[in-house]
Amino acid sequence: MFAVIYRWRLLPGGEEQFREGWRRVTEAILRECGSYGSRLHRGDDGTWLAYARWPDEASRERCGVPDPEGIAMMAGAIAERMPETRLTLVDDLLAEPYVPAADGS
């Protein structure tokens, strides 16, 4: 498994635009590129951070830009983009909690 961490500092008032763009881009990447998805976090230092997982680095490199409009929404809300950090999984002890589906299944 391969992962990437992204960090940004957003423009004041740009949070919702950024979140909407990030969601659009992430959903397009899930649909079209075979990623394992991403999680978006807001740090206590005011930065925003996303953690995205992929089967391998080559899958990410082949992806391209599946939602240019979503990318533009994100870009319009970013004051500063920090360098990304590429991660190779060494050990995995993260457990996902069971959350029942909305339909009860």
C-alpha positions as CSV (number, residue, x, y, z in Angstrom):
1,M,0.0,0.0,0.0
2,F,1.1,3.6,-0.8
3,A,-0.1,6.8,0.9
4,V,0.4,10.5,0.5
5,I,-0.1,13.2,3.0
6,Y,-1.1,16.7,1.7
7,R,-1.1,19.9,3.8
8,W,-2.5,23.3,3.2
9,R,-3.2,26.6,4.8
10,L,-6.5,28.0,3.6
11,L,-7.6,31.5,2.8
12,P,-10.0,33.0,5.5
13,G,-13.5,32.0,4.6
14,G,-12.4,29.4,2.0
15,E,-13.1,26.3,4.1
16,E,-16.4,25.2,2.6
17,Q,-15.2,25.8,-0.9
18,F,-12.1,23.8,-0.2
19,R,-14.1,21.0,1.4
20,E,-16.5,20.8,-1.5
21,G,-13.7,20.7,-4.0
22,W,-11.8,18.1,-2.0
23,R,-14.9,15.9,-1.8
24,R,-15.5,16.2,-5.6
25,V,-11.9,15.4,-6.4
26,T,-11.7,12.5,-3.9
27,E,-14.9,10.9,-5.2
28,A,-13.7,11.2,-8.8
29,I,-10.4,9.6,-7.9
30,L,-12.2,6.8,-6.1
31,R,-14.5,6.2,-9.2
32,E,-11.9,6.6,-11.9
33,C,-8.4,5.9,-10.6
34,G,-8.7,2.9,-8.2
35,S,-7.6,4.8,-5.1
36,Y,-8.6,3.6,-1.6
37,G,-9.9,7.0,-0.7
38,S,-8.8,9.8,1.5
39,R,-9.5,11.5,4.9
40,L,-9.5,15.2,5.4
41,H,-8.5,16.7,8.7
42,R,-8.2,20.2,10.2
43,G,-5.1,20.5,12.4
44,D,-4.9,22.4,15.7
45,D,-2.3,24.7,14.1
46,G,-4.9,25.9,11.5
47,T,-3.6,23.8,8.6
48,W,-5.7,21.3,6.7
49,L,-4.3,17.8,6.1
50,A,-5.5,14.9,3.8
51,Y,-4.3,11.4,4.0
52,A,-4.9,9.4,0.7
53,R,-4.3,5.7,0.2
54,W,-3.5,3.9,-3.0
55,P,-2.7,0.3,-4.0
56,D,0.7,1.4,-5.2
57,E,2.6,4.5,-6.3
58,A,2.1,3.7,-10.0
59,S,-1.7,3.8,-9.6
60,R,-1.5,7.3,-8.3
61,E,0.9,8.5,-11.0
62,R,-1.4,7.2,-13.7
63,C,-4.5,8.9,-12.3
64,G,-4.2,12.4,-13.8
65,V,-6.9,15.0,-13.0
66,P,-10.4,13.4,-13.0
67,D,-12.2,16.5,-11.8
68,P,-10.5,19.8,-13.0
69,E,-13.4,21.9,-11.7
70,G,-13.0,20.4,-8.2
71,I,-9.2,21.0,-8.4
72,A,-10.0,24.7,-9.3
73,M,-12.3,25.0,-6.3
74,M,-9.6,23.7,-4.0
75,A,-7.0,25.9,-5.5
76,G,-9.1,29.0,-5.1
77,A,-9.3,28.4,-1.4
78,I,-5.6,27.7,-0.7
79,A,-3.3,30.3,0.7
80,E,-0.3,28.0,1.0
81,R,0.4,24.4,-0.1
82,M,3.1,22.5,1.8
83,P,5.1,19.8,0.1
84,E,3.4,16.4,0.0
85,T,4.8,13.5,2.0
86,R,4.9,10.0,0.3
87,L,4.6,7.0,2.6
88,T,5.2,3.3,2.1
89,L,3.4,1.1,4.6
90,V,5.6,-0.7,7.0
91,D,3.2,-1.9,9.7
92,D,-0.6,-1.5,9.9
93,L,-2.4,-1.6,13.2
94,L,-5.2,0.8,12.4
95,A,-8.6,-0.7,13.1
96,E,-11.7,0.7,11.5
97,P,-14.8,0.8,13.8
98,Y,-17.9,-1.0,12.6
99,V,-20.5,1.6,11.7
100,P,-23.9,0.1,10.5
101,A,-25.2,1.4,7.2
102,A,-28.0,4.0,7.3
103,D,-30.4,1.3,6.0
104,G,-29.6,-0.9,9.0
105,S,-27.5,-3.5,7.2
